[in-house]
Amino acid sequence: MSDYPQPPAPDLAIFASLDAFRAHCGEPSMPIDKCLRCSAIPERCSRQSVSSLVSDFDVDYGDEGYSSDVPDQVSELEMLVNGPQVDSYQGEALLRCPTCRRLYYGKSENEYIGARTYSTTSYERVDVEAIYRSEWCAGWRARVK
């Protein structure tokens, strides 16, 4: 069993139409420069790491590392349309600022090559219509009966 429980699926009725999705997500309630959280989060940001499955003193692959331009404010975003928990394992989710209701699409991916793990987590500010027309949302809409 996974260390990270899969969150319950969202109510698929929110994907029935753009209007239903818009009603669920809402619209930003203030300009971005007025929101202290969102004004600190860039339009796109990511965190990447490379690690080894064996201890560093056994093998030095020379490429272990970490880079990030993700500000701390990203951790304050709320899960709006759940997917696997972003930043814990591979997954995608729609996040929302609790202050201004601005939306962010988060995606976390791991790639395993040999004894190394390459992890990338990215965040992108999106609007309701753009995310509704995305491949991610189309996958949810395909489940609507």
C-alpha positions in Angstrom: 0.0 0.0 0.0 1.2 3.5 -0.8 2.5 5.8 1.9 0.3 8.5 0.3 -3.4 7.6 0.2 -5.2 8.4 -3.1 -7.7 11.2 -2.4 -11.3 10.5 -3.3 -12.3 11.3 -6.9 -14.1 14.6 -7.4 -17.8 14.8 -8.2 -17.8 14.2 -12.0 -20.8 16.6 -12.3 -18.3 19.5 -12.2 -16.9 18.4 -15.6 -20.3 18.2 -17.3 -19.9 21.7 -18.9 -17.7 24.7 -18.9 -20.4 26.5 -16.8 -20.5 23.8 -14.2 -16.7 23.8 -14.0 -16.6 27.6 -13.8 -19.2 27.4 -11.0 -17.0 24.9 -9.1 -13.7 26.8 -9.6 -14.9 30.4 -9.4 -13.1 33.4 -10.7 -10.3 35.4 -9.1 -11.7 37.8 -6.6 -9.0 40.5 -6.9 -6.2 41.6 -9.2 -3.1 39.5 -8.8 -1.0 42.4 -7.4 -3.4 42.7 -4.5 -3.0 39.1 -3.4 0.1 38.7 -1.3 0.3 34.9 -2.0 -0.3 35.0 -5.8 1.8 38.0 -6.4 4.8 36.0 -5.0 4.1 32.9 -7.2 5.4 33.2 -10.8 3.2 32.2 -13.8 5.3 29.0 -14.0 7.7 27.5 -11.6 9.2 24.1 -11.0 11.3 22.0 -8.6 13.7 19.4 -9.9 15.9 16.9 -8.1 18.1 14.0 -9.0 18.9 11.4 -6.4 20.5 8.0 -6.2 18.9 4.8 -4.8 22.2 3.9 -3.3 24.0 5.8 -0.6 26.3 8.6 -1.7 29.3 7.0 -0.2 28.8 3.9 -2.3 28.5 5.5 -5.7 28.9 9.1 -6.8 27.0 9.6 -10.0 28.1 13.2 -10.1 24.6 14.5 -11.0 22.8 14.5 -7.7 21.3 17.9 -7.3 18.3 20.1 -6.6 17.0 23.2 -8.2 13.8 25.1 -7.5 12.2 28.4 -8.3 9.0 27.4 -6.4 8.2 30.0 -3.7 7.0 28.9 -0.2 3.6 30.4 -1.0 2.8 27.4 -3.3 2.5 25.2 -0.2 -0.4 27.4 1.0 -2.5 26.6 -2.1 -5.6 24.4 -1.5 -6.4 21.3 -3.4 -9.5 22.1 -5.6 -9.8 19.2 -8.0 -7.8 16.4 -6.6 -5.5 14.0 -8.2 -2.7 12.2 -6.5 -1.1 14.5 -3.9 1.2 16.8 -5.8 4.8 16.7 -4.5 4.4 13.3 -3.0 4.4 11.1 -6.0 3.4 11.2 -9.7 0.2 13.1 -10.1 -1.7 16.1 -11.3 -4.1 18.4 -9.5 -5.9 21.7 -9.7 -5.0 24.0 -6.8 -6.5 27.3 -5.8 -5.4 30.2 -3.7 -7.6 30.5 -0.6 -7.4 34.3 -0.7 -8.2 35.3 -4.3 -9.4 32.0 -5.8 -6.7 32.0 -8.6 -6.1 28.6 -10.1 -2.8 26.6 -10.5 -2.2 23.4 -12.3 0.3 21.2 -10.5 2.1 18.2 -11.9 4.6 15.9 -10.3 6.6 13.3 -12.2 9.3 10.8 -11.4 11.5 9.0 -13.8 13.7 6.1 -12.7 16.8 5.5 -14.8 19.1 2.9 -13.3 19.8 3.8 -9.7 18.8 7.4 -10.1 15.5 9.1 -9.6 14.7 12.3 -11.6 11.8 14.2 -10.0 10.1 17.3 -11.4 7.2 19.2 -9.8 5.8 22.1 -11.8 3.1 24.7 -11.2 1.4 26.9 -13.8 -1.2 29.6 -13.2 -4.2 28.9 -15.3 -7.7 30.3 -15.9 -10.9 28.3 -15.8 -11.4 28.1 -19.6 -7.8 27.1 -20.4 -7.7 24.3 -17.8 -11.2 23.1 -18.9 -9.9 22.7 -22.4 -6.7 21.0 -21.3 -5.8 17.4 -21.8 -5.9 16.9 -18.1 -9.5 18.1 -17.8 -10.5 16.3 -21.0 -9.5 13.1 -19.2 -11.9 13.9 -16.4 -14.7 14.8 -18.8 -14.3 11.5 -20.5 -15.4 9.8 -17.3 -18.7 11.7 -17.1 -21.5 9.4 -18.1 
